[in-house]
Amino acid sequence: MKPPQTLTLALALQGFFNDYLPQQRALSRHTLQSYRDSLKLLLCFVAGKNGDLNRLNVEQLDVARINAFLCSLETTRRNRVSTRNVRLSAIHSFFRYLGGRCPEYLEQAGRILSIPFKRTGSREIEHFQADEIQAVMKAVERERGNGERDLALLGLMFNTGARVSEIVGLQSTDLHLVAPYTVLLRGKGRKERTCPIWPETASLLKRLLERRGVPPTQSVAVFLNGRDSRLTRFGVRLILKKHVQNAAQQHPSLKRKRLHPHSVRHSTAVHLLRSGVDLSTIAHWLGHVSVNTTHKYLAIDPDAKQAALAKAKPLLKGRRQPGKWSKNRNLIAWLEAL
């Protein structure tokens, strides 16, 4: 006998989040939270249109309602297309799981999986120049409040180019603060990598842990917030924003950039590239699965572009004379007005 629809939806969600995502696909906690938020928004949207959330069934999550939900993300919530695509990716994943588990929903799952992603325009990747990095570090008042922590945090981020999730997840036992200085980072897909750090960075981290009285063998969170809890990704964003704003008073170029914690990661990659490090090494440094992901940094380095231009011979010699149109000018005007 087919179970009640509400039970089917509830059980499907439980199996999706408790077994399929963490066990079968081994996704990270941050990805689980992103999928959770996406499906929560969808369920609340559909329930708002149709009544009680507890009475929702799988059939109500049809193509029309999901398309309306995706539209509302852009129009009502003012989300970008990239965010809309992230939400749709979570919905696709759920219905791919549901179609495989419950054959009676296979046709519905197929229709929803056919909802396309929107194409997004590529924006220029913002990053810190070397002098801007130094300005941000100098803006940190080391002896005031959490200045010691902020200096060690930003120094480690600029040094390693680690993802924010990797930084906030660090334990003190992940740090090797005697030569050769290294840090163990846990990236996407639970992949681990060891990254070398400068003696200056190691000194900042050692001082931070010593001031907290952390023994070398004790495993505790490296970066804490004001409540002595593990620092969050949002906390890192606020810390960076604060010191960038302070540095911008003396370095106006920072005011014209849209900077966030991932910009630090981009900055590390560009710095390594300009230092002559090959793309394969940079890919391993940043924890990229494929070196193709690292190729984008070639496009954002203006020095590399300028060097390439200097090596290339000019293709145009003299001034090109514009040709004269002999065709119907009204047709040309119409084409230009399209």
C-alpha positions as CSV (number, residue, x, y, z in Angstrom):
1,M,0.0,0.0,0.0
2,K,1.3,3.4,-0.9
3,P,2.1,5.5,2.2
4,P,0.4,8.8,2.8
5,Q,1.7,11.6,0.7
6,T,2.8,13.8,3.7
7,L,4.7,10.8,5.1
8,T,6.4,10.2,1.8
9,L,7.6,13.8,1.5
10,A,8.8,13.8,5.1
11,L,10.6,10.4,4.8
12,A,12.1,11.4,1.5
13,L,13.6,14.6,3.1
14,Q,14.9,12.7,6.1
15,G,16.6,10.1,3.8
16,F,18.0,12.8,1.6
17,F,19.6,14.8,4.4
18,N,20.4,12.0,6.9
19,D,21.7,9.3,4.5
20,Y,22.0,10.3,0.8
21,L,23.9,13.6,1.1
22,P,26.2,12.9,4.1
23,Q,26.7,9.1,3.7
24,Q,26.4,8.3,0.0
25,R,27.7,11.5,-1.5
26,A,29.9,12.5,1.5
27,L,29.1,16.2,1.1
28,S,30.5,18.7,3.5
29,R,28.4,20.3,6.3
30,H,28.4,23.6,4.5
31,T,26.9,22.0,1.4
32,L,24.3,20.3,3.5
33,Q,23.3,23.6,5.0
34,S,23.1,25.2,1.6
35,Y,20.8,22.4,0.3
36,R,18.8,22.7,3.5
37,D,18.2,26.4,3.1
38,S,17.3,26.0,-0.6
39,L,14.6,23.3,0.1
40,K,13.4,25.2,3.2
41,L,12.8,28.3,1.0
42,L,11.0,26.2,-1.6
43,L,8.7,24.5,0.9
44,C,7.8,27.8,2.6
45,F,7.1,29.4,-0.8
46,V,4.8,26.5,-1.9
47,A,3.1,26.4,1.5
48,G,2.5,30.1,1.4
49,K,0.6,29.7,-1.8
50,N,-1.3,26.6,-0.7
51,G,-1.8,26.6,3.0
52,D,-0.3,24.6,5.9
53,L,3.4,23.5,5.5
54,N,2.7,20.2,7.2
55,R,0.1,19.3,4.6
56,L,2.5,19.6,1.7
57,N,2.9,16.6,-0.6
58,V,5.3,15.7,-3.3
59,E,2.7,16.4,-6.1
60,Q,2.5,20.0,-5.0
61,L,6.2,20.4,-5.8
62,D,5.5,20.5,-9.6
63,V,7.3,22.3,-12.4
64,A,4.9,25.4,-12.4
65,R,5.4,26.0,-8.6
66,I,9.1,25.5,-8.8
67,N,9.4,27.9,-11.7
68,A,7.4,30.4,-9.8
69,F,9.7,30.0,-6.8
70,L,12.8,30.5,-8.9
71,C,11.2,33.6,-10.4
72,S,10.4,35.0,-7.0
73,L,14.0,34.6,-5.9
74,E,15.1,37.1,-8.6
75,T,12.1,39.4,-8.4
76,T,11.1,39.4,-4.7
77,R,14.3,38.4,-2.9
78,R,16.5,40.2,-5.4
79,N,18.8,37.3,-5.7
80,R,21.3,37.0,-8.5
81,V,21.1,34.4,-11.2
82,S,24.0,32.6,-9.6
83,T,22.0,32.2,-6.4
84,R,19.0,31.1,-8.3
85,N,21.1,28.4,-9.9
86,V,22.4,27.3,-6.5
87,R,18.8,26.8,-5.3
88,L,17.9,24.9,-8.4
89,S,20.9,22.6,-8.1
90,A,19.6,21.6,-4.6
91,I,16.1,21.0,-6.0
92,H,17.6,18.9,-8.8
93,S,19.6,16.8,-6.4
94,F,16.5,16.1,-4.2
95,F,14.4,15.0,-7.1
96,R,17.2,12.9,-8.6
97,Y,17.3,11.1,-5.2
98,L,13.5,10.9,-5.0
99,G,13.1,9.5,-8.5
100,G,15.7,6.8,-7.8
101,R,14.0,5.8,-4.5
102,C,10.3,6.1,-5.4
103,P,9.5,4.9,-9.0
104,E,6.1,6.4,-8.8
105,Y,7.7,9.9,-8.8
106,L,10.1,9.1,-11.6
107,E,8.1,11.0,-14.3
108,Q,7.6,14.1,-12.0
109,A,11.3,14.0,-11.2
110,G,12.2,13.9,-14.9
111,R,10.1,17.0,-15.6
112,I,11.7,18.9,-12.7
113,L,15.2,17.8,-13.7
114,S,14.5,19.4,-17.2
115,I,14.2,22.9,-15.6
116,P,17.3,24.6,-17.0
117,F,19.9,26.7,-15.3
118,K,20.2,30.3,-16.4
119,R,23.4,31.5,-18.0
120,T,25.3,34.0,-15.9
121,G,27.6,36.7,-17.0
122,S,31.1,36.5,-15.8
123,R,32.3,39.3,-13.6
124,E,35.9,40.4,-13.2
125,I,37.5,38.7,-10.3
126,E,38.4,41.3,-7.7
127,H,41.6,40.8,-5.7
128,F,44.1,42.7,-3.6
129,Q,47.3,44.1,-5.0
130,A,50.5,43.6,-3.0
131,D,50.5,47.1,-1.6
132,E,46.8,46.8,-0.7
133,I,47.5,43.6,1.3
134,Q,50.2,45.4,3.2
135,A,47.8,48.3,3.8
136,V,45.2,46.0,5.3
137,M,47.7,44.3,7.5
138,K,49.0,47.6,8.8
139,A,45.4,48.8,9.5
140,V,45.1,46.1,12.2
141,E,45.8,47.5,15.6
142,R,47.6,44.6,17.1
143,E,47.4,45.6,20.8
144,R,43.7,46.5,20.8
145,G,40.8,44.1,21.4
146,N,41.1,41.2,19.0
147,G,43.9,42.7,17.0
148,E,46.3,39.8,17.7
149,R,43.7,37.3,16.4
150,D,42.8,39.5,13.3
151,L,46.4,39.9,12.4
152,A,47.0,36.1,12.6
153,L,43.8,35.4,10.7
154,L,44.5,37.7,7.8
155,G,48.1,36.7,7.7
156,L,47.2,33.1,7.4
157,M,44.5,33.7,4.8
158,F,46.9,35.8,2.6
159,N,49.6,33.2,3.0
160,T,47.7,30.1,2.2
161,G,44.8,31.2,0.0
162,A,42.6,28.9,2.0
163,R,38.9,28.8,1.8
164,V,37.1,30.5,4.6
165,S,35.5,27.2,5.7
166,E,39.1,25.7,5.9
167,I,40.3,28.6,8.0
168,V,37.4,28.6,10.5
169,G,37.6,24.8,10.8
170,L,41.3,24.8,11.9
171,Q,42.4,23.1,15.1
172,S,45.6,24.0,16.9
173,T,46.9,20.5,16.2
174,D,46.7,21.2,12.5
175,L,49.5,23.8,12.9
176,H,53.1,22.8,12.7
177,L,54.8,25.9,14.2
178,V,58.5,24.7,14.1
179,A,60.5,24.7,11.0
180,P,59.4,23.7,8.4
181,Y,56.2,25.6,9.1
182,T,53.1,24.1,7.7
183,V,49.3,24.0,8.2
184,L,47.0,21.1,7.5
185,L,43.9,22.2,5.6
186,R,40.7,20.2,5.0
187,G,39.0,21.2,1.8
188,K,36.0,20.2,-0.3
189,G,35.2,16.6,-0.4
190,R,37.1,16.1,2.8
191,K,40.4,16.3,1.0
192,E,43.4,17.2,3.1
193,R,46.5,19.1,2.0
194,T,49.5,20.5,3.7
195,C,50.4,24.1,2.9
196,P,53.7,25.8,3.8
197,I,53.6,29.0,5.7
198,W,56.1,31.8,6.2
199,P,58.0,32.2,9.5
200,E,56.2,35.5,10.0
201,T,52.8,33.8,9.8
202,A,53.9,31.0,12.1
203,S,55.1,33.6,14.6
204,L,51.7,35.3,14.6
205,L,49.9,32.0,15.2
206,K,52.3,30.9,17.9
207,R,51.9,34.2,19.7
208,L,48.1,33.9,19.4
209,L,48.0,30.4,21.0
210,E,50.5,31.3,23.7
211,R,48.5,34.3,24.8
212,R,45.5,32.0,25.1
213,G,47.5,29.5,27.1
214,V,47.0,26.6,24.6
215,P,49.5,23.7,25.1
216,P,51.1,22.3,21.9
217,T,49.3,19.0,22.3
218,Q,45.8,20.4,23.0
219,S,43.3,20.4,20.1
220,V,41.2,23.5,20.2
221,A,39.8,25.9,17.6
222,V,42.5,28.3,16.4
223,F,40.2,31.3,15.8
224,L,37.5,32.3,18.3
225,N,34.9,35.0,18.3
226,G,34.1,37.4,21.2
227,R,32.1,34.7,22.9
228,D,35.0,32.2,22.9
229,S,33.2,30.1,20.3
230,R,34.6,29.1,17.0
231,L,34.7,32.0,14.5
232,T,32.2,31.7,11.7
233,R,32.5,32.5,8.0
234,F,30.3,35.6,8.5
235,G,32.6,36.6,11.4
236,V,35.6,36.4,9.0
237,R,33.7,38.5,6.5
238,L,33.0,41.2,9.1
239,I,36.6,41.2,10.3
240,L,38.0,41.7,6.7
241,K,35.4,44.4,5.9
242,K,36.4,46.3,9.0
243,H,40.1,46.4,8.3
244,V,39.6,47.0,4.6
245,Q,37.5,50.1,5.4
246,N,40.2,51.3,7.8
247,A,42.9,50.7,5.3
248,A,40.9,52.5,2.6
249,Q,41.4,55.8,4.4
250,Q,45.0,55.7,3.5
251,H,44.6,53.5,0.3
252,P,41.7,54.9,-1.7
253,S,42.0,52.1,-4.4
254,L,40.3,49.7,-1.8
255,K,37.1,51.8,-1.9
256,R,36.6,51.0,-5.6
257,K,36.7,47.2,-5.2
258,R,34.1,44.7,-4.1
259,L,36.1,42.6,-1.8
260,H,35.2,39.6,0.4
261,P,37.1,36.7,2.0
262,H,37.3,34.8,-1.3
263,S,39.1,37.8,-2.8
264,V,42.0,37.0,-0.4
265,R,42.2,33.5,-2.0
266,H,42.3,35.1,-5.5
267,S,45.0,37.4,-4.3
268,T,47.2,34.6,-3.1
269,A,46.8,32.8,-6.5
270,V,47.8,36.0,-8.4
271,H,50.7,36.6,-6.1
272,L,52.0,33.0,-6.7
273,L,51.5,33.4,-10.4
274,R,53.5,36.7,-10.6
275,S,56.2,35.0,-8.5
276,G,56.7,32.5,-11.3
277,V,55.0,29.5,-9.7
278,D,53.5,27.2,-12.3
279,L,49.8,26.6,-12.5
280,S,50.0,22.9,-11.4
281,T,51.7,23.9,-8.1
282,I,49.1,26.7,-7.6
283,A,46.3,24.2,-8.1
284,H,47.7,21.9,-5.5
285,W,48.3,24.9,-3.2
286,L,44.7,26.1,-3.4
287,G,43.2,22.6,-3.3
288,H,41.8,22.6,-6.9
289,V,40.8,19.2,-8.2
290,S,41.7,20.3,-11.7
291,V,44.3,22.7,-13.0
292,N,41.6,24.0,-15.4
293,T,40.1,25.8,-12.4
294,T,43.3,27.6,-11.8
295,H,43.6,28.9,-15.4
296,K,41.2,31.7,-14.6
297,Y,44.0,33.5,-12.8
298,L,45.8,34.0,-16.0
299,A,42.9,36.1,-17.2
300,I,42.9,38.4,-14.2
301,D,46.6,39.2,-14.1
302,P,47.1,42.5,-16.1
303,D,50.9,42.1,-15.9
304,A,50.7,38.8,-17.6
305,K,48.5,40.3,-20.3
306,Q,50.8,43.2,-20.8
307,A,53.8,40.9,-21.1
308,A,52.0,38.8,-23.7
309,L,51.1,41.9,-25.7
310,A,54.7,43.1,-25.6
311,K,55.8,39.8,-27.1
312,A,53.2,39.9,-29.9
313,K,53.9,41.9,-33.1
314,P,51.3,44.4,-34.2
315,L,48.9,43.1,-36.8
316,L,47.7,46.5,-38.1
317,K,50.1,48.6,-40.1
318,G,49.0,52.1,-40.9
319,R,45.4,53.5,-40.7
320,R,42.6,51.5,-42.1
321,Q,40.3,53.5,-44.4
322,P,36.6,52.9,-43.8
323,G,34.8,51.4,-46.7
324,K,31.7,53.0,-48.3
325,W,28.3,51.4,-48.0
326,S,26.7,50.7,-51.3
327,K,23.7,48.8,-50.0
328,N,20.3,50.0,-48.8
329,R,21.1,52.4,-45.9
330,N,17.6,51.9,-44.4
331,L,18.3,48.2,-44.0
332,I,21.6,48.9,-42.3
333,A,19.9,51.4,-39.9
334,W,17.4,48.7,-39.1
335,L,20.1,46.2,-38.3
336,E,22.0,48.6,-36.1
337,A,18.8,49.4,-34.2
338,L,18.3,45.8,-33.2
